[in-house]
Amino acid sequence: MNLSPGFLVVALGVLGLGVWVLHKIGRALASVVEALAAMVVVFIALWWACKAAFWLLAQVVTRWRTSLAVVVAYLWCVWLGWLSLVLVLGGLALILALWRLVDIVSFDQWCWRFLRSWWARWAVYGRKLPGWLHACGLSVRDDVLPVEVTVNLVGRRKASRATARQAGVQMPKVLGVRSGPSWDEVRVQLVAGQKPEDFDEAARALASARRVARCQVRELEPNVVSVDFQRRDLLGSVVHSLPVPDLLAADATGVDLRRVWSGHTEYGHDWRVPLSGSGAHCLTAGASGAGKNSVMWCPLVSAASAIRSGVVRMSGIDPKGMELAYGRGIFARYAVSGKDAIEVLDDLVGTMEARKAEFAGRLRMVPISAEHPLELLEFDEIGALTKYTDRKIRDQIVERVALLTTQGRALGITVRGYVQEPTKDTVPVRELFTRRVCLRVTSKTHVGMVLGDGAYERGAWANRIGDSEAGVGYVWGEGIREPLRIRAGWVGDDTVKALEHYVTNGGVVDLAAQRGTEGVAA
């Protein structure tokens, strides 16, 4: 086929025109694509800039102390120079060091604990706690793994797992840190799907992750818990009881019988127990040598002036005839045998019935006074008379103790019992004691028997208390969800005799004789 030169020229012209048009279209499309890409880049940059601005604003608001310190330091450097800032900070550090040497208590209370809390929030818990919580199973994860199953003609199945779609991991949020002398209290906000009991069960794992001896979880709000880590043990040394008042002191009691000093708590605070009112009925369980005598005598020493003035009238049941007998003079009623114990209990029940007749319909609570004193019964080794004795005597004692613990609070009668074996068979009225203390025990199961179900999981590791830690234990009473570790004040033999000497005015006052016909012979 022969093509004329003119046709070739026209064809080449059309081809060139097509190439030119395509070139123009390509350039236009490239411009559009470039514009779209620039718009996307600008949008993404603006998005991340807004997100960063909001994040920075949130950090400034939530961590305003740190933000203010950074701003002040920057402005100081701009206006006065960095050298003056270094000199001022050095002088401030020197002043703080001198303050610590002069009065470490006020230094820690007003300065150091705030700095320690700030450092713990930024350097320890804000950075490491999310990882610990995730490792201990305290994160919420949403994984959907669909499985496709096909069946062929010969009956064989072939299963394939689709690619997992992970929606993300939700972590509990650290709201704040409070660092005390021995404990770090980390407030954590739970995420949907979690409950405080999840943290209770992971307490020991969290303690191991933090490399501390103990971790305790406290519920602050329905969705907020405090995860407390014990950095050091403030109960490692002996806590001494208060001194017995001077014999020449006035008889005015000056004692709040609802909050009587009894020792120290693991948080470095005073441990106070009620001898009257809500939570006064107390059952203390512990193995031999665990320190039950400290729990018994320390509040009595603290309330010595109230006993001396007659505002508190003591009764004692001492099956061993040894412990309470050492301070026999302070007891208006005293019993050793089962029959004598029944007489003491009958006397208390009689007092309770008399107060019912006198105050029924007039008052809801009997006012404690010298005329109507608080009747305080110390029942040592209660299991010896509620299980290991004649059945008839045992039933009578259990019945009377049940009456006193269920009805005595409003009528000014308090029962405090002590036992080595806290089983239900040994102490049938165990649940009627509104406050319970668990000292060192020989079995993990005893913890739940004394403090209730879940106490061990919440950190009451009473079976791990050492033999040399007499008086150390855990308390769980009315209004207290978490077991609190305490150490009762140690009371020596000389202190018990000093208490007896003070209450009886050197043996001049016979409390049993003052009761007249109400006295029960030992």
Secondary structure as GFF3:
##gff-version 3
##sequence-region A 1 522
A	DSSP	alpha_helix	5	62	.	.	.	ID=ss1
A	DSSP	alpha_helix	64	79	.	.	.	ID=ss2
A	DSSP	alpha_helix	82	102	.	.	.	ID=ss3
A	DSSP	alpha_helix	104	107	.	.	.	ID=ss4
A	DSSP	pi_helix	108	112	.	.	.	ID=ss5
A	DSSP	alpha_helix	113	119	.	.	.	ID=ss6
A	DSSP	pi_helix	120	125	.	.	.	ID=ss7
A	DSSP	alpha_helix	126	135	.	.	.	ID=ss8
A	DSSP	beta_strand	140	144	.	.	.	ID=ss9
A	DSSP	beta_strand	147	151	.	.	.	ID=ss10
A	DSSP	beta_strand	157	161	.	.	.	ID=ss11
A	DSSP	beta_strand	165	170	.	.	.	ID=ss12
A	DSSP	beta_strand	173	179	.	.	.	ID=ss13
A	DSSP	beta_strand	183	189	.	.	.	ID=ss14
A	DSSP	alpha_helix	196	201	.	.	.	ID=ss15
A	DSSP	alpha_helix	203	210	.	.	.	ID=ss16
A	DSSP	beta_strand	214	221	.	.	.	ID=ss17
A	DSSP	beta_strand	224	230	.	.	.	ID=ss18
A	DSSP	beta_strand	260	265	.	.	.	ID=ss19
A	DSSP	beta_strand	270	273	.	.	.	ID=ss20
A	DSSP	beta_strand	282	285	.	.	.	ID=ss21
A	DSSP	alpha_helix	292	302	.	.	.	ID=ss22
A	DSSP	alpha_helix	304	308	.	.	.	ID=ss23
A	DSSP	beta_strand	312	317	.	.	.	ID=ss24
A	DSSP	three_ten_helix	324	330	.	.	.	ID=ss25
A	DSSP	beta_strand	331	335	.	.	.	ID=ss26
A	DSSP	alpha_helix	338	359	.	.	.	ID=ss27
A	DSSP	beta_strand	374	379	.	.	.	ID=ss28
A	DSSP	alpha_helix	383	386	.	.	.	ID=ss29
A	DSSP	alpha_helix	391	407	.	.	.	ID=ss30
A	DSSP	beta_strand	413	419	.	.	.	ID=ss31
A	DSSP	three_ten_helix	430	432	.	.	.	ID=ss32
A	DSSP	beta_strand	435	438	.	.	.	ID=ss33
A	DSSP	alpha_helix	444	451	.	.	.	ID=ss34
A	DSSP	three_ten_helix	462	464	.	.	.	ID=ss35
A	DSSP	beta_strand	472	476	.	.	.	ID=ss36
A	DSSP	beta_strand	484	488	.	.	.	ID=ss37
A	DSSP	alpha_helix	493	503	.	.	.	ID=ss38
A	DSSP	alpha_helix	511	514	.	.	.	ID=ss39
A	DSSP	three_ten_helix	516	518	.	.	.	ID=ss40
###
